[in-house]
Amino acid sequence: MNRRLCFALDLVDDETLIAEYEARHSPGAVWPEVMAHIHAQGFEAMEIWRTADRLVMIAEVADDFPRRVAPPPENAAWEELMWKFQKPLAHAMAGEKWMPMHRIFSLDAQ
């Protein structure tokens, strides 16, 4: 059994930076050490969707998510690089990026 989680984040509103961000997330472009760490934490599936400068991440996670695993050194370098493209949502605390979203509607529940 797994759970679905959703998160939101904004990008810097610059077409060139957005295009580069998308390229860095194309198949095979994310550093392998970062991908391994994502899986080690308990992410089983993940998609990132974009409209304009808004991102939504939809993740399927294991029941024991988040697993406490030490990130590889490359993870910090990747996160630093991503700050070039990302900006926190208005209600985020300093240093926070991806903000959890709360489901407010389910077709199945209607």
N, C-alpha and C positions, 0 to 999 in steps of 0.2 A: 504494500500500500504506500502510495506517495501523496504528497500535498502539492497544490499549485499555489505559487506566490507571485505577486505582481509588484513591480517597482517602477518609479518614474524618475526622470532626470531630464534636464535641459542641456542643449548644446549651445555653444557660442553661435549667435545668429550671423554666420558668415558662410556663404555658399562654398568657398574654397575649402575652409576648414571642415565643413560638413561632408564634402566629397572625400576628403582625406580620412576622416573618421570612418566613413562607410568602407573605404578601401582597406583600412586597418582591421576591419571586422569581416572581410570577405573570407570565403572558405580557405583555410590553410594559412591565413595571415596572422592570426593571434598566436603569440609565442607559445611553443609547446609546454614550457614550464608553467605558464599562466593557465593553460587549459588543464594540465594535470592537477593543479591546485584547485581549480573550480570543481573538478570531479571528486577530488579527495574530500572536499567540504561536504559532499552529499548532493550536489546538483546532478540530476539525472538527465534533464533536458532543459534547454534554455533557448529562448528566442528574444530578439530585440526588434521592436517595431518603431518606425519614425513617422511623424507628420511634422513638417516644417522643422522647428528646432526642439520639439518635444520627443523624448524617447520613452517607451514603455517596454519593460523586460517582463516576460512571462517565463516562470521557471517551475519545473517539476522537481521536487526535492525528496530525498529519502526521509523516512520517519525519524531518523536520528540526526537530521539537519538542525543546526550547523555543527558539523564535526570540527573539533578543535585540532587543527593541523597547522604546523608552522609553515608560513609561506616561504617559497624559495626567494633568493635575493632578486631574481628577475621580476618578481611581483611588484616590488616597490618601484622599480624602474618603469614598469608598464603603467602603474597608477600615476606616476609623475608625468609621463608622456600624455596620458589621457586627460589630465587637467588642462592641457593646451586646448582641448576641444570642449570640455564639459564645464557647465556652471551649475551650482546647486540651486534647487528650488528655493523660492523666497522664504519658506518656513523651515528650511534645513538649519541645523546647528553648524557652527564653524567646522569645516573639514568633512562634513557629511556629503555624500553624493547621492547614491540611489536611495530614494525614500520609499518605504513600503506603502502600498496602496491597500485600501480596504474595500472588499466587494460590497456593493450596495444593491445589486440586482442579480438574480439568477433565473433564467427562463425555466429551468427544471423545478424551481421552488414555487412557481406561479400556478 
